[in-house]
Amino acid sequence: MTAPAGSAAPGAGRSRGRYPLALGVAATVVAADLLTKRWAAGTLTAEPVDVLGDFLQVRFVENTGAAFSMFQGAGSFFGVAALVAIGVVLWFLRSARSGWEVGAFGLIMAGAAGNLIDRIAHGAVVDFVSIGLGGLRTGIFNVAGDGAMTVDEIAAELRAEGLLR
């Protein structure tokens, strides 16, 4: 069944808003990421600084690998992977069913784009946040790359459990 002349097909208005919303989320998170990385590079050293006891620490690290400092030296591969990830996200964004999904796609793009900008500009990704207790710690991460992706994963789980709509 087609829509009468002069009227939009059901859902057409929603699809046009997906890209601006996702790109807006991505741009906002990338801006926060770049600002916090600039702060970390100008303020921190490799020595950890306790922020919330030893649960939350900050320190400056340049990461030439992947998430949580894995696969050091493979930066070129991960730069290309970031471009592919952004393309795939843009492709799947057309079928997002809710604002939460659109926002999640924006967070994924932010993670890829923020770290890609670092790789191009500096040859490495700036990481500076570590969470844990004593010797049991996460890898060191940043706002967009790993931080936004973690928020994205938590939101997906909460949504799956019916706690977010």
C-alpha positions as CSV (number, residue, x, y, z in Angstrom):
1,M,0.0,0.0,0.0
2,T,1.4,3.4,-0.9
3,A,0.8,6.7,0.9
4,P,-1.6,9.2,-0.8
5,A,0.0,11.9,-2.8
6,G,1.3,14.7,-0.6
7,S,1.6,12.6,2.5
8,A,4.7,10.8,3.9
9,A,5.0,7.1,4.2
10,P,4.7,5.8,7.8
11,G,7.9,6.3,9.7
12,A,9.5,8.5,7.0
13,G,9.9,11.5,9.4
14,R,11.6,9.3,12.0
15,S,14.3,8.1,9.5
16,R,15.3,11.6,8.5
17,G,16.0,12.5,12.1
18,R,18.2,9.5,12.8
19,Y,21.4,10.8,11.1
20,P,21.4,14.3,12.7
21,L,20.7,12.8,16.1
22,A,23.4,10.2,15.9
23,L,25.9,12.6,14.4
24,G,25.1,15.2,17.1
25,V,25.7,12.6,19.8
26,A,28.9,11.6,18.1
27,A,30.1,15.2,17.7
28,T,29.3,16.0,21.3
29,V,31.2,13.0,22.7
30,V,34.1,13.5,20.4
31,A,34.4,17.2,21.5
32,A,34.4,16.0,25.2
33,D,36.9,13.3,24.3
34,L,39.3,15.7,22.6
35,L,39.1,18.3,25.4
36,T,39.7,15.7,28.1
37,K,42.6,14.2,26.1
38,R,44.1,17.7,25.7
39,W,43.8,18.2,29.5
40,A,45.4,14.8,30.2
41,A,48.3,15.4,27.8
42,G,49.0,18.8,29.3
43,T,48.5,17.9,33.0
44,L,49.2,14.2,33.7
45,T,52.3,12.1,33.7
46,A,52.6,8.3,33.6
47,E,52.4,8.2,37.5
48,P,48.8,7.4,38.6
49,V,46.9,10.0,40.5
50,D,44.0,8.8,42.8
51,V,40.7,10.6,42.1
52,L,38.3,8.5,44.1
53,G,40.7,6.6,46.4
54,D,42.4,4.1,44.2
55,F,39.1,3.1,42.6
56,L,39.4,5.8,40.0
57,Q,42.9,6.9,38.8
58,V,44.1,9.1,36.0
59,R,47.5,8.9,34.3
60,F,48.8,9.8,30.8
61,V,49.4,6.9,28.4
62,E,49.9,6.9,24.6
63,N,48.3,3.7,23.2
64,T,49.4,2.5,19.8
65,G,47.2,-0.5,20.0
66,A,43.5,-1.3,20.7
67,A,41.1,-1.0,23.6
68,F,42.7,-1.2,27.0
69,S,46.2,-1.1,25.4
70,M,46.0,-4.5,23.7
71,F,47.8,-5.2,20.4
72,Q,50.4,-2.4,20.7
73,G,51.9,-1.2,17.5
74,A,48.9,-2.1,15.3
75,G,47.6,1.5,15.1
76,S,47.4,1.6,11.3
77,F,45.2,-1.5,11.3
78,F,42.9,0.0,14.0
79,G,42.8,3.3,12.1
80,V,41.4,1.5,9.0
81,A,39.1,-0.5,11.3
82,A,37.7,2.7,12.7
83,L,36.8,4.0,9.3
84,V,35.1,0.7,8.4
85,A,33.3,0.8,11.8
86,I,31.9,4.3,11.1
87,G,30.7,3.2,7.7
88,V,29.0,0.1,9.1
89,V,27.3,2.1,11.8
90,L,26.1,4.6,9.2
91,W,24.7,1.7,7.2
92,F,22.9,0.1,10.2
93,L,21.7,3.5,11.5
94,R,19.0,3.5,8.8
95,S,17.2,0.6,10.5
96,A,17.5,1.9,14.1
97,R,14.1,1.4,15.8
98,S,14.4,3.9,18.7
99,G,16.1,6.9,20.0
100,W,18.2,4.7,22.3
101,E,19.5,2.8,19.3
102,V,20.3,6.0,17.4
103,G,22.1,7.3,20.5
104,A,24.0,4.0,20.8
105,F,25.1,4.2,17.2
106,G,26.3,7.8,17.9
107,L,28.4,6.6,20.8
108,I,29.9,3.9,18.7
109,M,30.8,6.4,16.0
110,A,32.2,8.7,18.7
111,G,34.5,6.0,20.0
112,A,35.8,5.2,16.5
113,A,36.2,8.8,15.4
114,G,37.8,10.1,18.6
115,N,40.5,7.5,18.5
116,L,40.9,7.8,14.7
117,I,41.6,11.6,15.2
118,D,44.3,10.7,17.7
119,R,45.9,8.2,15.5
120,I,46.0,10.6,12.6
121,A,47.2,13.6,14.6
122,H,49.6,11.9,17.1
123,G,50.2,8.3,15.9
124,A,48.7,7.0,19.1
125,V,45.6,7.3,21.2
126,V,45.7,9.2,24.4
127,D,44.3,7.1,27.3
128,F,44.1,8.3,30.9
129,V,41.4,6.7,33.0
130,S,41.8,3.5,35.1
131,I,39.2,1.9,37.3
132,G,39.8,-0.8,39.9
133,L,40.9,-1.7,43.4
134,G,44.6,-2.2,44.2
135,G,46.2,-4.4,41.6
136,L,42.9,-5.5,40.1
137,R,42.4,-2.7,37.4
138,T,40.9,-2.2,34.0
139,G,43.2,-1.2,31.2
140,I,43.7,2.6,30.8
141,F,41.0,4.1,28.6
142,N,39.6,7.5,27.4
143,V,36.2,9.2,27.2
144,A,35.1,8.3,23.6
145,G,36.9,5.2,22.8
146,D,36.2,3.0,25.7
147,G,34.2,5.1,28.1
148,A,31.4,5.9,25.7
149,M,31.3,2.3,24.5
150,T,31.0,1.0,28.1
151,V,28.1,3.4,28.7
152,D,26.6,2.1,25.4
153,E,26.9,-1.5,26.5
154,I,25.4,-0.8,30.0
155,A,22.5,1.0,28.3
156,A,21.9,-2.0,25.9
157,E,21.8,-4.4,28.9
158,L,19.4,-2.2,30.8
159,R,17.2,-2.0,27.8
160,A,17.3,-5.7,27.3
161,E,16.2,-6.2,30.9
162,G,13.3,-3.8,30.3
163,L,14.8,-1.1,32.6
164,L,15.1,1.4,29.8
165,R,12.5,2.1,27.0
